[in-house]
Amino acid sequence: MKVLFLPISIAAGLGAGQLARKVFDFIWTRVDDEEAPHPKYREIDLVKLIPALVIEGAIFRLVKGMTDHGLRRGFARVTGSWPGDERPEAA
């Protein structure tokens, strides 16, 4: 059953990435009137780049994590099999 989950997970991950990008762009327009800075450019303002990267990373991680967990819950509800570990291993 876990093999069936893999292509679904990949497709959902791509969709979640696109959603995260749109959410970030929406939030950034509330922070600054200009487009968010990208690290690939030589001439950028680090004062804007650092918060842009932090916000983008947090949004991406949140959207991807919630999408993945929700997808796993739905998959388990439909198939009766959880596609992953039940809980983290003890340290």
C-alpha positions in Angstrom: 0.0 0.0 0.0 2.8 2.4 0.7 4.0 2.1 -2.9 0.6 3.6 -3.9 1.2 6.5 -1.6 4.5 7.7 -3.2 3.1 9.1 -6.5 0.2 10.7 -4.7 2.7 12.3 -2.2 4.9 13.6 -5.0 2.0 15.2 -6.8 0.6 16.7 -3.6 4.1 18.0 -2.6 4.4 19.8 -6.0 1.0 21.4 -5.5 1.8 22.4 -1.9 5.0 24.1 -3.1 3.0 26.1 -5.6 0.5 27.0 -2.9 3.2 28.0 -0.5 4.7 30.3 -3.2 1.4 32.0 -3.7 0.9 32.4 0.0 4.4 33.9 0.4 3.8 36.3 -2.5 0.5 37.4 -1.0 2.1 38.0 2.5 5.2 39.7 1.0 3.0 42.3 -0.7 1.8 43.2 2.8 5.4 43.6 4.0 6.9 45.6 1.0 5.7 47.2 -2.2 8.6 45.7 -4.2 9.0 42.1 -5.2 10.7 39.9 -2.6 14.5 39.8 -3.0 16.1 36.7 -4.4 19.6 35.5 -3.3 20.7 34.9 -6.9 21.1 38.6 -7.5 24.4 40.4 -6.7 22.8 43.7 -5.8 20.2 43.0 -3.1 19.4 44.5 0.3 20.3 42.0 3.0 17.9 43.8 5.4 15.0 42.6 3.1 16.6 39.3 2.0 16.9 37.8 5.5 13.2 38.3 6.6 12.1 37.3 3.1 13.9 34.0 3.4 12.7 33.3 6.9 9.1 34.0 6.0 9.3 32.0 2.8 10.9 29.0 4.6 8.4 29.1 7.4 5.4 29.2 5.0 6.8 26.5 2.8 7.5 24.2 5.7 4.0 24.8 7.2 2.1 24.2 4.0 4.2 21.2 3.0 3.9 19.7 6.5 0.2 20.2 6.8 -0.4 18.9 3.3 1.7 15.8 3.9 0.1 15.0 7.2 -3.4 15.6 5.8 -2.7 13.4 2.8 -1.4 10.6 5.1 -4.5 10.8 7.3 -6.8 10.6 4.2 -4.8 7.7 2.7 -5.1 5.9 6.0 -8.8 6.5 6.2 -9.3 5.2 2.7 -6.9 2.2 2.8 -6.7 1.4 6.5 -2.9 1.6 6.3 -0.7 4.5 7.6 2.0 5.3 5.0 4.9 5.9 7.3 6.0 5.4 10.9 3.5 5.5 13.7 5.7 7.7 15.9 9.4 8.8 16.1 11.9 6.4 17.5 13.0 6.9 21.1 16.4 8.6 21.5 
